[in-house]
Amino acid sequence: MAVNLTELSLPQLEGLKTKFEQEAEFLTSSIGQLKVVQMKYVEAKDSLSVLNKNNAGKELLVPLTSSMYIPGTLNDVEHVLVDVGTGYYVEKNVDGTKEFFKRKIEFLTKQIEKVQPALQEKHGMKQAVIEVMNIKIQQLQSQQASQLGTAEA
């Protein structure tokens, strides 16, 4: 549904501008969340590089919580458990896991690329509303100035 912005009142334009700002903030937040998840997959994929035969039997720290670790030994360098969501874990070999992470990273990249144009469109629409608002404000100011000029005469 197309709306002629010049036919809207200033309060309506202000409401429209606020709506576009909120939508842009939501899309920006969504992109940020997608990028955070994407970085987690990138970091997880990169961390697989330590799983090689040279590191078998080496000691390491195993996280119990985000701030508590216990000593452990790296025994199996061929397989890992991958969190596939909703509390399910799947055992995969290292190469299969790298491929899994690669697919996830590519999927998230495509999602970010889909949201980006919508964000740019919202910014453009908001800018158009602001321009019409500025024109209307200038028209009101010039009308008030001319009314003051005729009232003084």
DSSP file with accessible surface (Angstrom, degrees, kcal/mol):
  #  RESIDUE AA STRUCTURE BP1 BP2  ACC     N-H-->O    O-->H-N    N-H-->O    O-->H-N    TCO  KAPPA ALPHA  PHI   PSI    X-CA   Y-CA   Z-CA
    1    1 A M              0   0  221      0, 0.0     2,-0.3     0, 0.0     0, 0.0   0.000 360.0 360.0 360.0 115.7    0.0    0.0    0.0
    2    2 A A        -     0   0  104      2,-0.0     2,-0.4     0, 0.0     0, 0.0  -0.672 360.0-163.5 -88.1 138.3    1.6    3.2   -1.2
    3    3 A V        -     0   0   75     -2,-0.3     2,-0.8     5,-0.0     3,-0.1  -0.985  21.0-129.0-123.4 132.6    1.1    6.4    0.9
    4    4 A N    >   -     0   0   80     -2,-0.4     3,-1.5     1,-0.2     4,-0.4  -0.720  18.2-157.1 -79.9 112.1    1.8    9.9   -0.4
    5    5 A L  G >  S+     0   0   37     -2,-0.8     3,-1.4     1,-0.3    -1,-0.2   0.819  87.2  63.5 -62.5 -30.9    4.0   11.3    2.3
    6    6 A T  G 3  S+     0   0   85      1,-0.3    -1,-0.3    -3,-0.1    -2,-0.0   0.719  97.7  57.4 -69.8 -17.5    3.1   14.9    1.4
    7    7 A E  G <  S+     0   0  152     -3,-1.5    -1,-0.3     2,-0.1     2,-0.2   0.577  90.0  93.2 -87.2 -10.2   -0.5   14.3    2.3
    8    8 A L  S <  S-     0   0   31     -3,-1.4     2,-0.1    -4,-0.4    -5,-0.0  -0.544  76.7-119.3 -85.2 151.2    0.3   13.2    5.9
    9    9 A S     >  -     0   0   51     -2,-0.2     4,-2.7     1,-0.1     5,-0.2  -0.345  31.4-102.4 -79.8 167.1    0.3   15.6    8.8
   10   10 A L  H  > S+     0   0   46      1,-0.2     4,-2.8     2,-0.2     5,-0.2   0.915 122.3  50.3 -59.4 -44.1    3.4   16.3   10.9
   11   11 A P  H  > S+     0   0  102      0, 0.0     4,-2.2     0, 0.0    -1,-0.2   0.905 111.7  48.9 -62.2 -37.2    2.2   14.0   13.8
   12   12 A Q  H  > S+     0   0  106      2,-0.2     4,-2.3     1,-0.2    -2,-0.2   0.910 111.9  48.6 -65.8 -41.3    1.5   11.2   11.3
   13   13 A L  H  X S+     0   0    0     -4,-2.7     4,-2.7     2,-0.2    -1,-0.2   0.900 109.7  52.4 -64.2 -39.8    4.9   11.7    9.8
   14   14 A E  H  X S+     0   0   80     -4,-2.8     4,-2.5     1,-0.2    -2,-0.2   0.916 110.0  48.7 -62.2 -42.0    6.5   11.6   13.2
   15   15 A G  H  X S+     0   0   42     -4,-2.2     4,-2.3     2,-0.2    -1,-0.2   0.905 111.6  49.3 -63.3 -41.4    4.8    8.3   14.0
   16   16 A L  H  X S+     0   0   42     -4,-2.3     4,-2.5     2,-0.2    -2,-0.2   0.913 110.2  50.7 -64.6 -41.8    5.9    6.9   10.7
   17   17 A K  H  X S+     0   0   42     -4,-2.7     4,-2.5     1,-0.2    -2,-0.2   0.929 110.3  49.5 -61.7 -43.7    9.5    8.0   11.4
   18   18 A T  H  X S+     0   0   49     -4,-2.5     4,-2.5     1,-0.2    -1,-0.2   0.911 109.6  52.2 -62.0 -41.9    9.4    6.4   14.8
   19   19 A K  H  X S+     0   0   99     -4,-2.3     4,-2.4     1,-0.2    -1,-0.2   0.932 110.7  46.8 -60.4 -45.7    8.0    3.1   13.3
   20   20 A F  H  X S+     0   0   12     -4,-2.5     4,-2.5     1,-0.2    -1,-0.2   0.883 110.9  52.6 -65.7 -37.4   10.9    3.0   10.7
   21   21 A E  H  X S+     0   0   56     -4,-2.5     4,-2.5     2,-0.2    -1,-0.2   0.928 110.5  47.6 -62.8 -42.8   13.4    3.7   13.5
   22   22 A Q  H  X S+     0   0  120     -4,-2.5     4,-2.4     2,-0.2    -2,-0.2   0.914 112.6  48.5 -64.8 -42.9   12.1    0.8   15.5
   23   23 A E  H  X S+     0   0   53     -4,-2.4     4,-2.5     2,-0.2    -1,-0.2   0.902 111.8  49.7 -64.7 -39.6   12.1   -1.5   12.6
   24   24 A A  H  X S+     0   0    6     -4,-2.5     4,-2.7     2,-0.2    -2,-0.2   0.906 110.3  50.5 -65.7 -40.3   15.7   -0.5   11.7
   25   25 A E  H  X S+     0   0  132     -4,-2.5     4,-2.5     2,-0.2    -2,-0.2   0.910 110.7  49.6 -62.9 -41.6   16.8   -1.0   15.3
   26   26 A F  H  X S+     0   0  139     -4,-2.4     4,-2.5     2,-0.2    -2,-0.2   0.932 112.8  46.1 -62.5 -45.9   15.2   -4.5   15.3
   27   27 A L  H  X S+     0   0   28     -4,-2.5     4,-2.6     2,-0.2    -2,-0.2   0.898 112.4  51.0 -65.2 -39.5   16.9   -5.4   12.0
   28   28 A T  H  X S+     0   0   72     -4,-2.7     4,-2.3     1,-0.2    -2,-0.2   0.924 111.4  48.2 -62.6 -42.7   20.2   -4.0   13.3
   29   29 A S  H  X S+     0   0   58     -4,-2.5     4,-2.5     2,-0.2    -2,-0.2   0.907 110.5  51.8 -63.6 -41.6   19.8   -6.1   16.4
   30   30 A S  H  X S+     0   0   23     -4,-2.5     4,-2.5     2,-0.2    -2,-0.2   0.921 109.7  48.6 -62.4 -44.0   19.0   -9.2   14.3
   31   31 A I  H  X S+     0   0   10     -4,-2.6     4,-2.4     1,-0.2    -1,-0.2   0.920 110.7  51.9 -62.1 -42.5   22.1   -8.8   12.2
   32   32 A G  H  X S+     0   0   32     -4,-2.3     4,-2.0     1,-0.2    -2,-0.2   0.918 110.1  48.1 -60.3 -42.7   24.2   -8.3   15.3
   33   33 A Q  H  X S+     0   0  123     -4,-2.5     4,-2.3     1,-0.2    -1,-0.2   0.905 110.9  50.9 -65.8 -41.0   22.8  -11.6   16.8
   34   34 A L  H  X S+     0   0   41     -4,-2.5     4,-2.6     1,-0.2    -1,-0.2   0.904 110.1  50.2 -62.1 -39.9   23.4  -13.5   13.6
   35   35 A K  H  X S+     0   0  104     -4,-2.4     4,-2.5     2,-0.2    -1,-0.2   0.872 108.2  52.9 -67.5 -36.0   27.0  -12.2   13.5
   36   36 A V  H  X S+     0   0   83     -4,-2.0     4,-1.9     2,-0.2    -2,-0.2   0.948 112.5  44.2 -63.3 -46.3   27.6  -13.3   17.2
   37   37 A V  H  X S+     0   0   63     -4,-2.3     4,-2.0     1,-0.2    -2,-0.2   0.919 112.2  53.3 -64.3 -41.2   26.4  -16.8   16.4
   38   38 A Q  H  X S+     0   0   35     -4,-2.6     4,-2.3     1,-0.2    -1,-0.2   0.920 107.7  50.6 -59.9 -43.4   28.4  -16.8   13.2
   39   39 A M  H  X S+     0   0   93     -4,-2.5     4,-2.9     1,-0.2    -1,-0.2   0.870 106.2  55.8 -64.2 -35.5   31.6  -15.9   15.1
   40   40 A K  H  X S+     0   0  140     -4,-1.9     4,-2.4     2,-0.2    -1,-0.2   0.914 109.3  46.6 -62.8 -41.0   30.9  -18.7   17.6
   41   41 A Y  H  X S+     0   0   55     -4,-2.0     4,-2.7     2,-0.2    -2,-0.2   0.904 111.8  50.9 -66.9 -39.3   30.9  -21.2   14.7
   42   42 A V  H  X S+     0   0   40     -4,-2.3     4,-2.7     2,-0.2    -2,-0.2   0.940 112.5  46.4 -62.6 -45.2   34.0  -19.6   13.2
   43   43 A E  H  X S+     0   0  120     -4,-2.9     4,-2.3     2,-0.2    -2,-0.2   0.907 112.8  49.7 -64.0 -40.8   35.8  -19.9   16.6
   44   44 A A  H  X S+     0   0   30     -4,-2.4     4,-0.8    -5,-0.2    -2,-0.2   0.925 111.9  48.2 -64.4 -42.6   34.6  -23.5   17.1
   45   45 A K  H >< S+     0   0   68     -4,-2.7     3,-0.8     1,-0.2     4,-0.3   0.922 112.7  48.7 -63.5 -42.6   35.8  -24.4   13.6
   46   46 A D  H >< S+     0   0   98     -4,-2.7     3,-1.6     1,-0.2    -1,-0.2   0.858 104.0  60.1 -65.7 -34.9   39.2  -22.8   14.2
   47   47 A S  H >< S+     0   0   68     -4,-2.3     3,-1.3     1,-0.3    -1,-0.2   0.708  88.5  73.4 -69.5 -17.1   39.6  -24.6   17.6
   48   48 A L  G X< S+     0   0   10     -3,-0.8     3,-1.7    -4,-0.8    -1,-0.3   0.703  76.9  80.0 -66.9 -16.1   39.4  -27.9   15.8
   49   49 A S  G <  S+     0   0   79     -3,-1.6    -1,-0.2     1,-0.3    -2,-0.2   0.740  82.9  61.9 -65.5 -21.2   42.9  -27.3   14.5
   50   50 A V  G <  S+     0   0   80     -3,-1.3     2,-1.5    -4,-0.2    -1,-0.3   0.644  81.2  92.1 -79.2 -11.2   44.4  -28.4   17.9
   51   51 A L    <   +     0   0   31     -3,-1.7     2,-0.3    -4,-0.2    -1,-0.1  -0.641  59.1 120.2 -86.4  89.0   42.9  -31.9   17.4
   52   52 A N  S >  S-     0   0   62     -2,-1.5     3,-1.6     1,-0.0     4,-0.5  -0.935  78.3 -98.5-142.4 167.4   45.7  -33.7   15.7
   53   53 A K  G >  S+     0   0  148     -2,-0.3     3,-0.9     1,-0.3    25,-0.0   0.792 117.4  64.2 -60.4 -28.6   47.9  -36.7   16.5
   54   54 A N  G 3  S+     0   0  135      1,-0.2    -1,-0.3     3,-0.0    -3,-0.1   0.794 104.1  47.1 -65.0 -28.0   50.7  -34.5   17.9
   55   55 A N  G X  S+     0   0   35     -3,-1.6     3,-1.9    -5,-0.2    19,-0.2   0.452  80.3 123.0 -95.7  -1.2   48.4  -33.3   20.7
   56   56 A A  T <  S+     0   0   48     -3,-0.9    19,-0.2    -4,-0.5     3,-0.1  -0.378  80.4  15.8 -62.0 133.4   47.1  -36.7   21.7
   57   57 A G  T 3  S+     0   0   47     17,-4.2    -1,-0.3     1,-0.3    18,-0.1   0.363  93.8 135.2  85.6  -5.0   47.8  -37.3   25.4
   58   58 A K    <   -     0   0  115     -3,-1.9    16,-2.9    16,-0.3    -1,-0.3  -0.426  57.5-112.5 -76.9 152.2   48.5  -33.7   26.2
   59   59 A E  E     +A   73   0A 160     14,-0.2     2,-0.3    -2,-0.1    14,-0.2  -0.569  42.4 164.7 -83.8 148.5   47.1  -32.1   29.3
   60   60 A L  E     -A   72   0A  67     12,-2.5    12,-2.9    -2,-0.2     2,-0.5  -0.931  39.1 -99.8-151.9 170.2   44.5  -29.3   29.0
   61   61 A L  E     -A   71   0A 116     -2,-0.3    12,-0.0    10,-0.2     8,-0.0  -0.884  30.1-154.0-100.5 129.4   42.0  -27.4   31.0
   62   62 A V  E     -A   70   0A  57      8,-3.6     8,-2.4    -2,-0.5     2,-0.3  -0.889  18.0-126.5-103.9 123.7   38.4  -28.5   30.6
   63   63 A P  E     +A   69   0A  80      0, 0.0     6,-0.3     0, 0.0     3,-0.1  -0.536  29.5 173.7 -73.5 127.0   35.7  -25.8   31.3
   64   64 A L  E    S-     0   0A  99      4,-3.4     2,-0.3     1,-0.3     5,-0.2   0.760  78.8  -5.7 -92.8 -39.0   33.1  -26.8   33.9
   65   65 A T  E >  S-A   68   0A  69      3,-1.8     3,-0.6     0, 0.0    -1,-0.3  -0.802  92.0 -84.2-136.3-175.3   31.5  -23.3   33.9
   66   66 A S  T 3  S+     0   0  117     -2,-0.3     3,-0.1     1,-0.2     0, 0.0   0.708 130.3  27.6 -69.8 -15.2   32.5  -20.1   32.2
   67   67 A S  T 3  S+     0   0  104      1,-0.1     2,-0.4     2,-0.0    -1,-0.2   0.294 110.6  72.8-128.5  10.7   34.9  -19.4   35.1
   68   68 A M  E <   +A   65   0A  98     -3,-0.6    -4,-3.4     2,-0.0    -3,-1.8  -0.989  53.1 176.4-134.1 128.4   35.9  -22.8   36.4
   69   69 A Y  E     -A   63   0A 124     -2,-0.4    -8,-0.0    -6,-0.3    -3,-0.0  -0.913  12.0-159.2-126.8 153.5   38.2  -25.3   34.8
   70   70 A I  E     -A   62   0A  75     -8,-2.4    -8,-3.6    -2,-0.3     2,-0.1  -0.943  32.0-100.5-128.0 152.6   39.6  -28.7   35.7
   71   71 A P  E     +A   61   0A  98      0, 0.0     2,-0.3     0, 0.0   -10,-0.2  -0.438  49.4 164.0 -71.2 145.5   42.7  -30.4   34.4
   72   72 A G  E     -A   60   0A  19    -12,-2.9   -12,-2.5    -2,-0.1     2,-0.4  -0.902  32.8-117.7-149.0 176.7   42.2  -33.1   31.8
   73   73 A T  E     -A   59   0A  73     -2,-0.3     2,-0.9   -14,-0.2   -14,-0.2  -0.987  22.5-127.0-126.3 135.7   44.0  -35.1   29.1
   74   74 A L        +     0   0   30    -16,-2.9   -17,-4.2    -2,-0.4   -16,-0.3  -0.707  42.9 155.8 -83.1 107.2   43.2  -35.1   25.4
   75   75 A N        +     0   0  128     -2,-0.9     2,-0.8     1,-0.2    -1,-0.2   0.888  57.7  47.2 -98.4 -55.1   42.7  -38.7   24.5
   76   76 A D        +     0   0   78      1,-0.1    -1,-0.2     3,-0.1   -25,-0.0  -0.819  50.9 166.6 -97.7 110.2   40.5  -38.9   21.3
   77   77 A V  S    S+     0   0   12     -2,-0.8    -1,-0.1    -3,-0.1    17,-0.1   0.337  71.9  64.3-100.8   8.0   41.7  -36.5   18.6
   78   78 A E  S    S+     0   0   88      1,-0.1    16,-1.5    15,-0.1     2,-0.3   0.716 101.7  40.0-100.0 -27.3   39.5  -38.1   15.9
   79   79 A H  E     -B   93   0B  79     14,-0.2     2,-0.3    15,-0.1    14,-0.2  -0.921  55.7-176.8-131.1 151.5   36.0  -37.4   17.2
   80   80 A V  E     -B   92   0B  30     12,-2.8    12,-2.7    -2,-0.3     2,-0.5  -0.940  29.0-117.7-137.6 161.1   34.1  -34.6   18.9
   81   81 A L  E     -B   91   0B 119     -2,-0.3     2,-0.5    10,-0.2    10,-0.2  -0.900  30.7-158.6 -99.3 127.7   30.6  -34.1   20.3
   82   82 A V  E     -B   90   0B   7      8,-2.9     8,-2.3    -2,-0.5     2,-0.7  -0.923  15.6-132.2-112.4 128.1   28.7  -31.3   18.4
   83   83 A D  E     +B   89   0B  83     -2,-0.5     6,-0.2     6,-0.2     3,-0.1  -0.683  25.0 179.1 -75.8 112.6   25.8  -29.5   19.9
   84   84 A V  E     -     0   0B  61      4,-2.5    -1,-0.1    -2,-0.7     5,-0.1   0.335  52.8 -83.4-100.7   8.1   23.1  -29.6   17.2
   85   85 A G  E >  S+B   88   0B  29      3,-0.7     3,-1.9     0, 0.0    -1,-0.3  -0.137 101.8  48.5 111.1 155.5   20.5  -27.7   19.2
   86   86 A T  T 3  S-     0   0  131      1,-0.3     3,-0.1    -3,-0.1    -3,-0.0   0.788 128.9 -55.4  48.5  37.3   17.8  -28.3   21.9
   87   87 A G  T 3  S+     0   0   60      1,-0.3     2,-0.4     0, 0.0    -1,-0.3   0.605 103.4 131.5  80.7  11.2   20.2  -30.3   24.0
   88   88 A Y  E <   -B   85   0B 158     -3,-1.9    -4,-2.5     2,-0.0    -3,-0.7  -0.838  35.3-167.9-101.1 136.9   21.1  -32.9   21.4
   89   89 A Y  E     -B   83   0B 144     -2,-0.4     2,-0.4    -6,-0.2    -6,-0.2  -0.946   2.8-161.8-122.6 142.1   24.8  -33.8   20.7
   90   90 A V  E     -B   82   0B  60     -8,-2.3    -8,-2.9    -2,-0.4     2,-0.5  -0.979  18.8-129.1-124.5 134.7   26.1  -35.8   17.8
   91   91 A E  E     +B   81   0B 124     -2,-0.4     2,-0.3   -10,-0.2   -10,-0.2  -0.721  38.8 168.1 -83.1 127.5   29.5  -37.5   17.7
   92   92 A K  E     -B   80   0B  57    -12,-2.7   -12,-2.8    -2,-0.5     2,-0.1  -0.951  36.3-109.6-134.8 157.6   31.3  -36.6   14.5
   93   93 A N  E  >  -B   79   0B  79     -2,-0.3     4,-2.3   -14,-0.2   -14,-0.2  -0.392  42.1-103.0 -79.1 167.2   34.8  -36.9   13.2
   94   94 A V  H  > S+     0   0   17    -16,-1.5     4,-2.5     1,-0.2     5,-0.2   0.916 120.4  48.2 -61.7 -44.7   36.9  -33.8   12.9
   95   95 A D  H  > S+     0   0  123      1,-0.2     4,-2.1     2,-0.2    -1,-0.2   0.917 112.1  49.4 -64.9 -40.7   36.5  -33.4    9.1
   96   96 A G  H  > S+     0   0   25      1,-0.2     4,-2.2     2,-0.2    -1,-0.2   0.878 111.1  50.9 -63.3 -36.7   32.7  -33.9    9.3
   97   97 A T  H  X S+     0   0    1     -4,-2.3     4,-2.7     2,-0.2     5,-0.2   0.908 107.6  51.7 -68.2 -41.8   32.6  -31.3   12.1
   98   98 A K  H  X S+     0   0   75     -4,-2.5     4,-2.4     1,-0.2    -2,-0.2   0.916 111.4  48.1 -60.4 -41.4   34.6  -28.8   10.1
   99   99 A E  H  X S+     0   0   88     -4,-2.1     4,-2.4     2,-0.2    -2,-0.2   0.904 110.0  52.5 -65.7 -40.0   32.1  -29.3    7.2
  100  100 A F  H  X S+     0   0   19     -4,-2.2     4,-2.1     1,-0.2    -2,-0.2   0.940 112.0  45.1 -59.3 -48.3   29.2  -28.9    9.6
  101  101 A F  H  X S+     0   0   21     -4,-2.7     4,-2.7     1,-0.2    -2,-0.2   0.889 110.3  55.0 -65.1 -38.0   30.6  -25.6   10.9
  102  102 A K  H  X S+     0   0   86     -4,-2.4     4,-2.5    -5,-0.2    -1,-0.2   0.930 108.8  47.8 -61.3 -43.8   31.3  -24.4    7.3
  103  103 A R  H  X S+     0   0  122     -4,-2.4     4,-2.5     1,-0.2    -1,-0.2   0.907 112.2  49.6 -63.5 -41.6   27.7  -25.0    6.3
  104  104 A K  H  X S+     0   0   73     -4,-2.1     4,-2.4     2,-0.2    -2,-0.2   0.916 111.1  49.0 -63.8 -43.1   26.4  -23.2    9.4
  105  105 A I  H  X S+     0   0   28     -4,-2.7     4,-2.3     2,-0.2    -2,-0.2   0.925 112.5  48.0 -63.1 -43.9   28.7  -20.2    8.7
  106  106 A E  H  X S+     0   0   87     -4,-2.5     4,-2.3    -5,-0.2    -2,-0.2   0.911 110.9  51.6 -64.2 -40.9   27.6  -20.0    5.1
  107  107 A F  H  X S+     0   0  117     -4,-2.5     4,-2.1     1,-0.2    -2,-0.2   0.934 111.3  46.6 -61.0 -46.6   23.9  -20.3    6.1
  108  108 A L  H  X S+     0   0   14     -4,-2.4     4,-2.5     2,-0.2    -1,-0.2   0.885 109.4  54.8 -65.3 -37.1   24.3  -17.4    8.6
  109  109 A T  H  X S+     0   0   46     -4,-2.3     4,-2.4     1,-0.2    -1,-0.2   0.930 108.8  48.6 -60.7 -43.2   26.2  -15.3    6.0
  110  110 A K  H  X S+     0   0  125     -4,-2.3     4,-1.5     1,-0.2    -2,-0.2   0.893 110.2  51.4 -64.9 -38.5   23.3  -15.7    3.6
  111  111 A Q  H  X S+     0   0   51     -4,-2.1     4,-1.8     2,-0.2    -1,-0.2   0.913 109.8  49.2 -65.2 -41.3   20.8  -14.7    6.3
  112  112 A I  H  X S+     0   0   15     -4,-2.5     4,-2.2     1,-0.2    -2,-0.2   0.921 109.7  52.2 -62.5 -41.8   22.8  -11.6    7.1
  113  113 A E  H  < S+     0   0  125     -4,-2.4    -1,-0.2     1,-0.2    -2,-0.2   0.799 108.9  51.3 -65.8 -27.4   22.9  -10.8    3.3
  114  114 A K  H  X S+     0   0  142     -4,-1.5     4,-0.6    -5,-0.2    -1,-0.2   0.851 112.5  44.5 -75.7 -35.7   19.1  -11.2    3.2
  115  115 A V  H  X S+     0   0   31     -4,-1.8     4,-2.1     1,-0.2     3,-0.3   0.834  98.8  72.6 -78.9 -31.3   18.4   -8.8    6.1
  116  116 A Q  H  X S+     0   0   67     -4,-2.2     4,-2.4     1,-0.2     5,-0.2   0.889  95.7  48.8 -54.5 -48.0   20.9   -6.1    5.0
  117  117 A P  H  > S+     0   0   69      0, 0.0     4,-2.4     0, 0.0    -1,-0.2   0.889 109.7  53.1 -62.9 -35.4   18.8   -4.8    2.1
  118  118 A A  H  X S+     0   0   33     -4,-0.6     4,-2.2    -3,-0.3    -2,-0.2   0.903 109.2  49.6 -64.2 -39.3   15.7   -4.6    4.3
  119  119 A L  H  X S+     0   0   17     -4,-2.1     4,-2.2     2,-0.2    -1,-0.2   0.930 111.0  48.5 -64.1 -45.2   17.7   -2.5    6.8
  120  120 A Q  H  X S+     0   0  126     -4,-2.4     4,-2.3     1,-0.2    -2,-0.2   0.896 110.0  53.1 -63.1 -37.0   18.9   -0.2    4.1
  121  121 A E  H  X S+     0   0  118     -4,-2.4     4,-2.7     2,-0.2    -1,-0.2   0.922 108.1  50.0 -64.5 -42.6   15.3    0.2    2.8
  122  122 A K  H  X S+     0   0   43     -4,-2.2     4,-2.5     1,-0.2    -2,-0.2   0.909 110.5  49.9 -63.0 -40.9   14.1    1.1    6.3
  123  123 A H  H  X S+     0   0   87     -4,-2.2     4,-2.4     2,-0.2    -1,-0.2   0.917 111.7  48.7 -62.8 -41.8   16.9    3.8    6.5
  124  124 A G  H  X S+     0   0   43     -4,-2.3     4,-2.2     2,-0.2    -2,-0.2   0.908 111.8  48.3 -64.8 -41.7   15.9    5.1    3.1
  125  125 A M  H  X S+     0   0   64     -4,-2.7     4,-2.2     2,-0.2    -2,-0.2   0.907 111.4  50.4 -66.1 -40.9   12.2    5.3    4.0
  126  126 A K  H  X S+     0   0   48     -4,-2.5     4,-2.4     1,-0.2    -2,-0.2   0.920 109.7  51.1 -62.4 -42.1   13.0    7.0    7.3
  127  127 A Q  H  X S+     0   0   97     -4,-2.4     4,-2.4     1,-0.2    -2,-0.2   0.905 108.3  51.9 -63.2 -38.9   15.2    9.5    5.4
  128  128 A A  H  X S+     0   0   36     -4,-2.2     4,-2.2     1,-0.2    -1,-0.2   0.913 109.8  49.2 -64.2 -41.0   12.3   10.2    3.0
  129  129 A V  H  X S+     0   0    1     -4,-2.2     4,-2.6     1,-0.2    -2,-0.2   0.922 110.2  51.2 -63.8 -42.6    9.9   10.9    5.9
  130  130 A I  H  X S+     0   0   39     -4,-2.4     4,-2.6     1,-0.2    -2,-0.2   0.913 108.8  51.3 -62.1 -41.2   12.5   13.2    7.5
  131  131 A E  H  X S+     0   0  106     -4,-2.4     4,-2.1     2,-0.2    -1,-0.2   0.924 111.2  47.0 -63.4 -42.9   12.9   15.2    4.3
  132  132 A V  H  X S+     0   0   20     -4,-2.2     4,-2.6     1,-0.2    -1,-0.2   0.908 111.4  52.4 -66.0 -38.5    9.1   15.6    3.9
  133  133 A M  H  X S+     0   0   18     -4,-2.6     4,-2.6     1,-0.2    -2,-0.2   0.922 108.6  50.1 -61.8 -43.8    8.9   16.7    7.6
  134  134 A N  H  X S+     0   0   85     -4,-2.6     4,-2.5     2,-0.2    -1,-0.2   0.905 110.5  49.8 -61.6 -41.4   11.6   19.3    7.0
  135  135 A I  H  X S+     0   0   88     -4,-2.1     4,-2.4     2,-0.2    -2,-0.2   0.938 112.1  47.6 -62.8 -45.6    9.7   20.7    4.0
  136  136 A K  H  X S+     0   0   45     -4,-2.6     4,-2.5     2,-0.2    -2,-0.2   0.896 111.2  50.9 -64.3 -39.2    6.4   20.9    5.9
  137  137 A I  H  X S+     0   0   63     -4,-2.6     4,-2.6     2,-0.2    -1,-0.2   0.925 110.5  49.1 -64.1 -42.9    8.2   22.6    8.9
  138  138 A Q  H  X S+     0   0  126     -4,-2.5     4,-2.4     2,-0.2    -2,-0.2   0.907 110.7  50.8 -62.9 -39.6    9.7   25.1    6.5
  139  139 A Q  H  X S+     0   0  104     -4,-2.4     4,-2.3     2,-0.2    -2,-0.2   0.922 111.1  48.3 -63.7 -43.4    6.3   25.7    4.9
  140  140 A L  H  X S+     0   0   75     -4,-2.5     4,-2.6     1,-0.2    -2,-0.2   0.911 111.7  49.7 -62.9 -42.1    4.7   26.3    8.4
  141  141 A Q  H  X S+     0   0  116     -4,-2.6     4,-2.5     1,-0.2    -2,-0.2   0.903 111.5  48.0 -64.3 -41.3    7.5   28.6    9.4
  142  142 A S  H  X S+     0   0   72     -4,-2.4     4,-2.3     2,-0.2    -1,-0.2   0.886 111.7  50.7 -69.3 -34.9    7.1   30.7    6.2
  143  143 A Q  H  X S+     0   0  103     -4,-2.3     4,-2.3     2,-0.2    -2,-0.2   0.927 112.0  47.2 -65.3 -43.5    3.3   30.8    6.7
  144  144 A Q  H  X S+     0   0  116     -4,-2.6     4,-2.4     1,-0.2    -2,-0.2   0.903 111.9  50.5 -65.0 -38.9    3.8   32.0   10.2
  145  145 A A  H  X S+     0   0   61     -4,-2.5     4,-2.1     1,-0.2    -1,-0.2   0.910 111.7  47.2 -65.4 -40.4    6.3   34.6    9.1
  146  146 A S  H  X S+     0   0   69     -4,-2.3     4,-2.1     2,-0.2    -1,-0.2   0.875 111.3  51.6 -70.9 -33.3    4.0   35.9    6.4
  147  147 A Q  H  X S+     0   0  122     -4,-2.3     4,-2.0     2,-0.2    -2,-0.2   0.899 110.3  48.8 -68.5 -39.1    1.1   36.0    8.9
  148  148 A L  H  X S+     0   0  113     -4,-2.4     4,-1.8     1,-0.2    -2,-0.2   0.899 110.6  52.0 -64.4 -38.0    3.2   38.0   11.3
  149  149 A G  H  X S+     0   0   40     -4,-2.1     4,-1.0     1,-0.2    -2,-0.2   0.894 112.5  43.6 -67.2 -40.2    4.2   40.3    8.5
  150  150 A T  H  < S+     0   0  107     -4,-2.1    -1,-0.2     1,-0.2    -2,-0.2   0.836 111.3  55.2 -75.7 -28.8    0.6   41.0    7.4
  151  151 A A  H  < S+     0   0   82     -4,-2.0    -2,-0.2     1,-0.2    -1,-0.2   0.859 108.6  48.4 -71.1 -33.3   -0.6   41.4   11.1
  152  152 A E  H  <        0   0  165     -4,-1.8    -1,-0.2    -5,-0.2    -2,-0.2   0.781 360.0 360.0 -76.5 -26.3    2.1   44.1   11.7
  153  153 A A     <        0   0  118     -4,-1.0    -3,-0.1    -5,-0.2    -4,-0.0   0.454 360.0 360.0 -78.1 360.0    1.1   46.0    8.5
